[in-house]
């Protein structure tokens, strides 16, 4: 694994907690980069072709920080559907960086497991949320800031879904990278899933505001 941290955060602390969360899934092939954003609260990218995960965190953020997620069940009516916004309160920049890193790592696991990578944002959120809730004793809250019971959001076996990632090494196509991006705009997060996590499938290697 390659791990690069250009922030003032303790990189060893981030890496140790990430490895704790990732167990027993593979991490050796990863190239992880932690850095400051250029103005966004945070963002993240998973470059499948290069096994690279990037995490950007804002220098300007104040904590605790309210992280909106899409871990809720979809609500369907006869004419439409929507996802309620559930949030968790992150205590510091370490928890924020970890949430984004775990979200992008799950994208990578989905690809490595040979699964369809489309429309996995909610699962990536659940994977990250699960660990933070258990590790740091956080609380999931609804739009009215009321606690939400775990069975309202933790209803998928996100570990079983990527179990094949433990042994499978997907064949990459040279010079044809796919990536997922996670840019976040604080004013846009309560509207629609794609405003929270904008997934882009690139057809060349070019290049969570």
Buried (B, 14 or more C-beta within 10 A) or exposed (E): EEBEBEBEBEBEEBBEBBEEBBEEBBBEEBBBBBBBBEEBBBBBBBBBBBBBBBBBBBEEBEEEBEBBBBBBBEEEEEEEEEBBBBBBBBEBBBBBBBBBBBBBBBBBBBBBBBBEBEEBBBBBBBBBBBBBBEEBEBEBBBEEEEEBEEEBBBEBEBEEBBBBBEEEEEEBEEEEBBBBBBBBBBEBBEEEBEBBBBBEEBEEBEEBB
